[in-house]
Amino acid sequence: MQSEPPPPARDPAKAVGYGLAAVALWATVGSAFKLTLRHATPIQLLFYAALVSAVLLVVILACRGEIGQLIAGSCKSWWRAALLGLVNPVAYYLLLFSAYDRLPAQEALALNYSWPLMLMLLGSAVQRRWPRGRDMVAGAICYAGIWCIATRGDVLSLRFADPLGVALALASTVAWAASWIVSRSDPRPPVVALAQNFLFAVPVLAVVVAVKGGGFVVDGYALMGSAYVGAFEMGVTFVLWLLALRYAANPAVVGNLSFLSPVVSLFLINLIVGEPLKASTLVGLPLILVGLVIQNWRQTRA
């Protein structure tokens, strides 16, 4: 019997390097979503992006000599891939892209970024326990920011500028948090699991595109944008993030690098997409980030 391979050596410099590379790429995708949706429907964008991501993940596994794990997956692992694939990428990204299609990119970005709060709330519900006091304070601050963005600064009203767009963005956080909770007990290696999920999702998305998604014909801008999203939102960047966590002495420190992403994203949305930044976004997003910092404070200091 072969002995277990030694755990990877911790290298904080490599962890930060891989983490910053992932964050830099993720910071660009909000602009990519919005620009690509000018040339494609949300389901068309999702289909082509998922196809590119599936191909890239298979190539990565082949380069790492792990393609056998993908092929040799048991029936149970493929049933798991079917379940998780329907949640993420299918449901999550369809909700997210539909939100970006309706809302300014800065609002969809900020609302979606509240997913760690939804993860805490769903996790508490699954474990049948009340959130801790710090979590309640963090949640109140986060949702104050969400309210500010959703009402575009008219916080005393009960009117949302685009109720459906806001609902889609917040529903995407539920889908992401649900997939995260289920995947915690997933015995498959992370990249293998992601590849299987996407390989299952692609034919499902192809059927949806053919039946209700506007067909497969899109222009070159849509294809290039979808390829970019598939590579740098769904594929390569995930592997970079896993490497960052692998080398990190304290994963919470690497996790906090993700707070840089929405700040850089806002700058790029203004510069590339041409959206003037709204005062409600500049108030609401910092509130969301402050709430998330409070929620994760103890982990960061551990």
N, C-alpha and C positions, 0 to 999 in steps of 0.2 A: 504494500500500500504506500502510495506517495505521501510524503509529509506535506502539510499545509504550507503554502508560500509565506515567507515572512511578511509582516505588515509593512506598508510603504514608509520610508523614512520621512519624518516631518521636515518640511522646508518652508518656513514662513515666507521667504522671498518668492519662491515659485508659486505658493498659494496666492499671494497678493497679485503677482503678475498674471496668472491665469484668471483670477477673479476680475481684475481690472479690464482684461481683454474681453471677457464675457459681458461685463457691464457696458463697455464702450459699444459693443455690437448691439446689445439690447436697446441702448439709448437711441439707435437709429431707426428702429423698426416702426415706431409710431408714425414717423414721417412716411416710411415706406408703405404702411397700411393705407394712409390717406391718399397718397399719390396714386397707388395702384387701383384703389377703388374708384378713381375717376375713369378707369378704362375697363373695369370688370365688376361683376356682381360679387357680393360676399361669398357665395358658394363657389363661383369660378375661382376666385382668389384662393379659397381654402383647398379646393381640389388640386390645383397645380402646385401650390406650396407644399401640401402633404405628399404629393408624388415626388417632388424634388427631395424633401426631407427623408422619405423612405429609402430612396436610392442612395443618398449620402450616408445614412446610417448603416445600410448594408455594406457599402464600400469601407466605412470605418471599421466595421466588425471584421471584414476580410483582411484589411491591413493589419489588424491586431491579432490575426489568427484565431478569431472567435466565431467564425461563420458557422462552425459545426454546432455551436450552442443554439444558434438560431434555427437551423434545420432540424436538429434533434429534439426540438421542444415537444413536450408531451401534449396529449389532447387537453389536459387540464390547463396547461400554460396558454394554449390557444383560446380556450374558453375565457380565460382571464383577459387575454388580449382583446377578445371581442367586447367584453364588458367595459374595460378601461378605454378601448379605442372609441367606443360610442360616446363616452363622456369627454375624453380628451385624446385626440384632437377634435372629434366631430362636433359635439355640443358646445364645448368651451369656445373654440375659435369661430364657430358660426355665430354665436351670441356676441363675441367680441367684435368681429368684423362688421356685423350688422349695426352694432353701437357706433363704431367708427364711421359707418356709412351715413348715419343720421346726425351725429353730434360733431362739433368741432373736435379735432384730434386732441387738443389740450384737455378737454372735458372728459372724453372717453378714457384717455390715459390716466388722469387723476382718479376717476371713479374706479377704474379697474385696479388701481394700485392699492385699494383697500382690501385686497384679497387676504393678507395675513390676519386681519381682524375677523373676516368671515371664517377663516380656518380655525381661529380660537373659539368662535361661537359654535361652529359645527362640532369641533372636537369636544367641547364641554357637553353638548347635547348627546353625543354618542356615548360619552363616559357617564352621563347622567349625574353631572355635578354642576354647581353654580360657578360661574367665572369668579376668579379672585378679585379682590377690591381694586388692585392695580389694573387688572384687565378691564374692569368696568369704567374706571377713569379714562383709560386709553380709548376704549370704545366710544365714550361720550365725546372725546375730543375729535376722534376720527370722523364720527358721524356729523359733528358740527361742520367739519370741512366739507363732507359730502353734501350736506344741506346747502352750504354756501355756493358750491359749484352747481348743484342741480337747479337752484333758483336763480343762478347768475347774479347773486348779490342781493336779491330781493328777499331777504331771509324771513321777514315777517309775514310774507304771503304764503299761501298754500298752493301756489301755481308753479309748476315746473315748466321750463322753456320747451322741453321735448320729453314728455313723460315716458313714451315708449323707448326712446333712446336711453334715458336714465335707467329704466327697468332692465333693458338688455345689458347695459354695462354692469349693473349690480348682479344680474343673474349670472354673468360670466364669472364673477368671483365665487358664486356658489358652486358652479361646475368645477372650477379649478380646485377649490378647497376640498370638494368631495373626492376628486381624483387623487389628490395628495393623501387624504386619509386612507383611502383604499390601498394605494400603492405602498403605504408603510409596511403592510404585511405581505407584500409581494416578494416571493423567494427568488424571482428571476434577477440576474444581473441587470443593473439599470439600463445600459445601452441596448442589451438584448431585448429587454422589456419594451423600451421605447420603439425599437425597430418593429417588433411584432405588433404593437398597437397601431403603428402607422400602416403596416402592410395590410392589416385588416381594414383600416379606415378607408384606404384609397378606393377599393371597389365599391364600398358603400357610398362614398362621395361621388363616384362616377355615375352611379344610378341616379342620385339626387340631381346632379347637373343635367343629365340627359332628360329627366322627367320634368323638373321644375326650376332648374337653375339657369336657364337662358342658353343652354347648349355649350359646346366645347370651343366654338370659334371666338377667339379674342385677338386683339392686336399685339404687336411686338412689345409695347410698353407694359401691357398686362402680364405677358409672359416673363419679361425681365423682372418686373416688380415681384411677381409670385415666386420666381426662382430665388430672389434675394431674401424674401420672407422665409421660404422653406429652408434656406441655408443658415440664416443668421438669427432667426427667431426660434425655429423648431429643431434644427439639426446640429451643426457644428458648435454653436454657442452652448448647448446643453452639455456637450462633452467637455468643453473648456471649464464649465462650472463644476462638473464632477471632479476634474483634475484639481481645481482649486480646493475643493473640500477634502480631497484625498491627501493633499500635502499640508493642510492647515493643522496647526497645533490646537487652535480653538475655532471650530467651525462657525461660531456665532460672530467672530470678528470678520470672517470672510462674508458671512451673510449680510453684515451691515454695509458692505460695499455697494449692495444693491440700492441703498438709499441715494446714491449718486445718479442712478439711471434716470429717474423722472426729472431731475433738475436739468441734466444735459438734454433730455428729450424735449423739454419746453423750449430751450434755446434753439434746437434744430427745427422744431415745428414752426417757430417764428421765422427762422432764416430760410428754410427750404420750402415749406408748405406755404409760407406767407401769411399765416394767421396772426393778427395782432393779439397779444396776450391780454386776456381779460383780467380786470382787478379781482373778480370773484375767484379765478383760478389761482392768482398769486397769493390770495389769502387762504383759500380752501386747501390747496396742496400742502403748504407748510403745516397746516393743522393736522392733516392726515399723517404726515411724516412724524410730527411730534408725538402723536398718539402711538404710532408704531414703535418709536424709540422707547417710550415709556413701557410699552408692553414687553419689549425685549431687553430691558435694562439689566435684569439680573443675569440673563444668559451671557450678555456681553462682558460682564465683570467676572464671570466664572473662570 
